[in-house]
Amino acid sequence: MSAAAVELREIILGGQRIAYTLRRSARKTLGLRIDHRGLTVGVPLRVGLREAEAFIRSHADWVVEKLQARPSAPPAAAFEPVEGASIPFLGEAWQLRLGRGNNRVLWHEQGPDKVLELALRGGADARQLLLRGLQQRSLELFTHRVEEFCLRLGRPTPAVGLSNARTRWGSCSSRSGIRLHWRLVHLPLGLIDYVVAHEVAHLVEMNHSPRFWAVVESLYPDHQAARKALRQAAAHLPSI
């Protein structure tokens, strides 16, 4: 692609000045992509700026939401599950212990000492066992929190599952229920609850309208501060 096909521009969405990259190519449709670098808008060669920005504005809620939720930096280097390594769980540091056993994850919590033991069978993959243990605990926790917030709304609890999406912490669908990124389990419970409240609010309003945010407010009054804290915390999560 030639340099002339790429432009750096700005647009006002929701009262915010947002920088974006406009890429023109031989593609046939318009598209949006958001990653740690920000917003990229792909358009066919003959599409003018006015049409491109009208397309962005038609997806303004989605763009603003995903930009606020995206990690502020590229993923960290892969976490190495070695003896004595520290890993966050619900915002607290747990120390890894590697032992022998039947491929089980054991959680030892005695006063201030918090130890996560990987009881490994010979030749087992410590990383995979750690991942399995964290995901199991995250699903149990997330299901409980979704149940709690649904109870507050007087809504039945939908199916709850885990996700590994690159640019979003959660999703809500009338078909598949609520899915939450398993890595949230590294964060303090208050930030997890913000994401849960956000997705549960979609059971009432499948949009990001003022009515939707009013539901979020009723479930989690300090949601604006939590959204900012979530974005800051995301840059420091381990990559397993």
ZICORZI-V509729 format. One record per pair of residues at least 12 apart in sequence whose ideal C-beta (glycine too) atoms are under 8 Angstrom apart, sorted by the first residue. I is the first residue (numbers start at 0). J is the second residue. D is the distance in Angstrom with one decimal. If there is no record, write none. Layout:
# ZICORZI-V509729
<<I & J & D> <I & J & D>>
This chain:
# ZICORZI-V509729
<<0 & 22 & 7.2> <0 & 24 & 6.2> <4 & 22 & 6.3> <4 & 23 & 4.6> <4 & 24 & 6.3> <4 & 44 & 7.8> <5 & 20 & 6.5> <5 & 21 & 7.2> <5 & 22 & 5.5> <5 & 23 & 7.8> <6 & 20 & 7.3> <6 & 21 & 4.4> <7 & 19 & 7.8> <7 & 20 & 6.0> <7 & 21 & 7.7> <8 & 20 & 7.8> <8 & 21 & 5.4> <8 & 48 & 7.7> <10 & 52 & 5.7> <10 & 55 & 5.8> <10 & 56 & 7.6> <12 & 55 & 7.2> <12 & 56 & 6.9> <12 & 59 & 4.6> <12 & 62 & 6.0> <12 & 63 & 5.6> <13 & 59 & 6.2> <13 & 60 & 7.8> <13 & 63 & 5.0> <15 & 63 & 6.7> <17 & 38 & 6.4> <17 & 62 & 7.1> <17 & 63 & 7.7> <17 & 66 & 6.8> <18 & 37 & 6.2> <18 & 38 & 7.5> <19 & 37 & 6.6> <19 & 38 & 4.0> <19 & 39 & 6.8> <19 & 40 & 5.6> <19 & 55 & 7.2> <20 & 36 & 7.8> <20 & 37 & 7.2> <20 & 38 & 7.1> <20 & 39 & 4.6> <20 & 40 & 7.0> <21 & 40 & 5.2> <21 & 42 & 6.9> <21 & 48 & 7.6> <21 & 51 & 6.2> <22 & 39 & 6.2> <22 & 40 & 7.0> <22 & 41 & 5.0> <22 & 42 & 7.2> <23 & 42 & 5.7> <23 & 43 & 7.1> <23 & 44 & 5.1> <23 & 46 & 7.2> <24 & 41 & 6.6> <24 & 42 & 8.0> <24 & 43 & 7.4> <24 & 44 & 6.8> <25 & 43 & 7.4> <25 & 44 & 6.4> <26 & 41 & 5.9> <26 & 42 & 7.4> <26 & 43 & 5.6> <27 & 43 & 6.0> <28 & 43 & 7.4> <29 & 41 & 6.9> <29 & 42 & 5.1> <29 & 43 & 7.4> <29 & 46 & 6.7> <29 & 50 & 8.0> <29 & 51 & 7.0> <29 & 54 & 4.8> <31 & 54 & 8.0> <31 & 55 & 7.2> <31 & 58 & 6.1> <31 & 61 & 7.7> <31 & 62 & 6.7> <33 & 62 & 7.1> <33 & 65 & 4.6> <33 & 66 & 6.1> <33 & 69 & 5.9> <33 & 166 & 5.5> <34 & 69 & 6.9> <34 & 165 & 7.1> <34 & 166 & 6.4> <35 & 69 & 6.3> <35 & 70 & 5.3> <35 & 71 & 7.1> <35 & 72 & 6.1> <35 & 73 & 5.2> <35 & 74 & 7.9> <37 & 66 & 7.0> <38 & 55 & 7.9> <38 & 62 & 6.1> <38 & 66 & 6.4> <40 & 54 & 7.3> <40 & 55 & 6.1> <42 & 54 & 7.6> <60 & 206 & 7.0> <60 & 207 & 3.9> <60 & 208 & 7.9> <61 & 207 & 7.6> <63 & 207 & 8.0> <64 & 207 & 5.9> <65 & 166 & 5.8> <65 & 167 & 6.6> <67 & 226 & 5.9> <67 & 230 & 6.2> <68 & 166 & 7.3> <68 & 167 & 6.1> <68 & 168 & 5.8> <68 & 226 & 7.6> <68 & 229 & 7.2> <68 & 230 & 6.8> <69 & 166 & 5.5> <69 & 230 & 7.5> <69 & 233 & 7.9> <70 & 230 & 7.8> <70 & 233 & 4.5> <70 & 234 & 5.9> <71 & 230 & 6.0> <71 & 231 & 7.2> <71 & 233 & 6.8> <71 & 234 & 4.8> <72 & 234 & 4.7> <74 & 238 & 4.8> <75 & 235 & 7.5> <75 & 236 & 7.1> <75 & 237 & 6.4> <75 & 238 & 4.9> <76 & 238 & 6.8> <77 & 238 & 5.3> <77 & 239 & 7.2> <78 & 126 & 8.0> <78 & 237 & 3.9> <78 & 238 & 5.9> <78 & 239 & 4.9> <80 & 95 & 5.8> <80 & 97 & 7.6> <80 & 117 & 6.7> <80 & 125 & 4.4> <80 & 126 & 5.4> <80 & 129 & 4.9> <80 & 239 & 7.7> <81 & 95 & 7.0> <81 & 97 & 7.3> <82 & 95 & 6.6> <82 & 96 & 6.7> <82 & 97 & 4.9> <83 & 95 & 6.7> <83 & 96 & 7.9> <86 & 115 & 6.7> <86 & 129 & 7.8> <86 & 185 & 7.7> <86 & 237 & 6.1> <87 & 185 & 4.4> <87 & 186 & 7.6> <87 & 236 & 7.4> <87 & 237 & 7.1> <88 & 113 & 7.6> <88 & 115 & 7.1> <88 & 133 & 7.5> <88 & 136 & 7.6> <88 & 184 & 6.5> <88 & 185 & 6.5> <89 & 140 & 8.0> <89 & 184 & 6.9> <89 & 185 & 7.8> <89 & 186 & 7.4> <89 & 187 & 6.4> <89 & 188 & 5.7> <89 & 191 & 7.8> <90 & 185 & 7.7> <90 & 186 & 5.9> <90 & 187 & 3.3> <90 & 188 & 7.2> <90 & 190 & 7.8> <91 & 113 & 6.2> <92 & 113 & 7.1> <93 & 113 & 4.5> <93 & 114 & 6.7> <93 & 115 & 4.6> <94 & 112 & 7.8> <94 & 113 & 6.9> <94 & 114 & 5.3> <94 & 115 & 7.1> <95 & 114 & 7.9> <95 & 115 & 5.6> <95 & 116 & 7.8> <95 & 117 & 6.7> <95 & 129 & 7.6> <96 & 114 & 5.3> <96 & 115 & 7.1> <96 & 116 & 4.4> <96 & 117 & 7.2> <97 & 116 & 7.7> <97 & 117 & 5.4> <97 & 119 & 6.5> <97 & 125 & 6.4> <98 & 116 & 5.5> <98 & 117 & 6.9> <98 & 118 & 5.0> <98 & 119 & 7.0> <99 & 118 & 6.5> <99 & 119 & 6.3> <99 & 120 & 7.6> <99 & 121 & 7.7> <100 & 118 & 2.6> <100 & 119 & 6.6> <100 & 120 & 7.0> <101 & 118 & 6.6> <101 & 120 & 6.1> <102 & 118 & 7.0> <102 & 119 & 6.3> <102 & 120 & 5.0> <102 & 123 & 5.3> <102 & 128 & 5.8> <103 & 118 & 4.6> <104 & 116 & 7.2> <104 & 117 & 6.2> <104 & 118 & 7.5> <104 & 128 & 6.3> <104 & 129 & 7.1> <104 & 131 & 7.1> <104 & 132 & 3.0> <104 & 135 & 7.6> <105 & 118 & 5.9> <106 & 136 & 7.8> <115 & 129 & 7.7> <115 & 132 & 7.3> <117 & 129 & 6.0> <117 & 132 & 7.6> <126 & 239 & 6.4> <129 & 239 & 6.3> <130 & 239 & 5.4> <133 & 181 & 6.6> <133 & 184 & 5.8> <133 & 239 & 7.2> <134 & 161 & 5.9> <134 & 181 & 4.8> <136 & 184 & 6.2> <137 & 161 & 6.4> <137 & 179 & 7.6> <137 & 181 & 4.5> <137 & 183 & 6.8> <137 & 184 & 3.8> <138 & 159 & 7.2> <138 & 160 & 7.6> <138 & 161 & 5.6> <138 & 181 & 7.5> <140 & 184 & 6.5> <140 & 191 & 7.3> <141 & 159 & 5.7> <141 & 161 & 7.5> <141 & 179 & 4.8> <141 & 183 & 7.5> <141 & 191 & 7.5> <141 & 195 & 6.9> <142 & 156 & 8.0> <142 & 159 & 4.5> <144 & 191 & 6.5> <144 & 192 & 6.1> <144 & 195 & 4.6> <145 & 157 & 7.5> <145 & 159 & 5.0> <145 & 177 & 5.7> <145 & 179 & 8.0> <145 & 195 & 5.8> <145 & 198 & 7.7> <145 & 199 & 6.3> <148 & 192 & 7.6> <148 & 195 & 5.5> <148 & 196 & 5.5> <148 & 199 & 4.2> <148 & 218 & 5.7> <149 & 199 & 5.9> <149 & 202 & 7.2> <151 & 218 & 6.2> <152 & 199 & 6.5> <152 & 202 & 7.0> <152 & 203 & 6.7> <152 & 214 & 7.6> <152 & 218 & 7.2> <154 & 199 & 7.5> <154 & 202 & 5.2> <154 & 203 & 7.4> <157 & 171 & 7.7> <157 & 176 & 3.6> <157 & 177 & 5.5> <157 & 202 & 6.9> <158 & 175 & 6.7> <158 & 176 & 3.3> <158 & 177 & 7.4> <159 & 176 & 6.2> <159 & 177 & 5.4> <159 & 178 & 7.6> <159 & 179 & 7.2> <160 & 175 & 7.0> <160 & 176 & 6.7> <160 & 177 & 7.5> <160 & 178 & 4.7> <160 & 179 & 7.8> <161 & 178 & 6.6> <161 & 179 & 6.5> <161 & 180 & 7.4> <161 & 181 & 4.6> <162 & 178 & 4.3> <162 & 179 & 6.5> <162 & 180 & 5.2> <162 & 181 & 7.3> <163 & 180 & 6.8> <163 & 181 & 6.8> <164 & 180 & 6.2> <167 & 180 & 7.4> <168 & 180 & 5.0> <168 & 183 & 6.2> <168 & 194 & 4.8> <168 & 229 & 7.2> <169 & 194 & 5.0> <169 & 195 & 7.5> <169 & 197 & 6.6> <169 & 198 & 4.3> <170 & 198 & 6.9> <171 & 198 & 4.5> <171 & 199 & 7.6> <171 & 201 & 3.7> <171 & 202 & 6.5> <171 & 205 & 7.4> <173 & 205 & 7.6> <177 & 195 & 7.9> <177 & 198 & 4.8> <177 & 199 & 7.0> <179 & 194 & 6.4> <179 & 195 & 7.0> <179 & 198 & 6.9> <182 & 236 & 5.6> <185 & 236 & 5.1> <185 & 237 & 6.8> <186 & 229 & 7.4> <186 & 232 & 5.7> <186 & 236 & 7.6> <189 & 225 & 6.7> <190 & 225 & 5.9> <190 & 228 & 6.1> <190 & 229 & 5.2> <190 & 232 & 6.4> <192 & 219 & 6.5> <193 & 219 & 5.4> <193 & 222 & 5.8> <193 & 225 & 3.7> <193 & 226 & 6.8> <193 & 229 & 6.5> <194 & 229 & 7.1> <196 & 215 & 5.9> <196 & 218 & 4.0> <196 & 219 & 3.9> <196 & 222 & 6.9> <197 & 215 & 5.9> <197 & 219 & 7.7> <197 & 222 & 7.3> <199 & 218 & 6.6> <200 & 214 & 4.1> <200 & 215 & 4.6> <200 & 218 & 6.2>>
